Amino acid sequence: MSEERERTTTETGTEAAEAREAAPAAETGAGEEDPLAVARRLEQELAELRDRHLRALADLDNIHRRHVRELNEVRKKALADFATDLLEVADNLRRALESVPRSELGESELLTSLLTGVELVERQLLQVFEKYGIRRIEPTPGEPFRHELHEAVYEVETPDHRPGVVAEVMQVGYRMGERLLRPARVGIARPPAPVAAGTAEAPAGGGGEEGGGGEAPGSRVDTTA
């Protein structure tokens, strides 16, 4: 009898212990998230972080490119402003060379030496221009007018060129790469004004209405002979 009671007590204690051990396990299993759902959530978060990272890199690259572009533009503008100020120097050197009478060069050694020195200075200045990509705009007569390179200052009546083309060059222009420093100032050709039909020049002796009775030579036949 006592043995049965002890066996019953032992079995009851064992079942209670197993129940206590099973209870936390059941509670833990009920509170755990599905591993597949966790993996999907982590993958989504990783994709969002990767997208943010790529966007940040793209923004930084755009900022860097814009900064480099703006810096190059500032440098080009500063160089263009400096070159524009030197254009007047080139113009004055050319005026000085054109003002020297070539007929007197053989008579004056000093004048010849002076002209040679001015030509050398102009050549060196143009070489500096060439080094920095500054080129002359010097159209030739008959060349088509280009509004992006030329500036029309006046019109020239001439039958030698078709209307609208360059007839004369008043001042050469300059450009630095694609940047226009100064347009070439030119005269544009236009056809001569037509002469009115029946219009003749008055005689040198003045046989007009005021001085000679208003009759042109040959308008009256002399019948007194």
Secondary structure by P-SEA (a helix, b strand, c coil): caaaaaaaaaaaaaaaaaaaaaaaaaaaaaacccaaaaaaaaaaaaaaaaaaaaaaaaaaaaaaaaaaaaaaaaaaaaaaaaaaaaaaaaaaaaaaaaacccccccccaaaaaaaaaaaaaaaaaaaaaaaaccccccccccccccccccccccccccccccccccccccbbbbbccccccccbbbbbbbccccccccccccccccccccccccccccccccccc
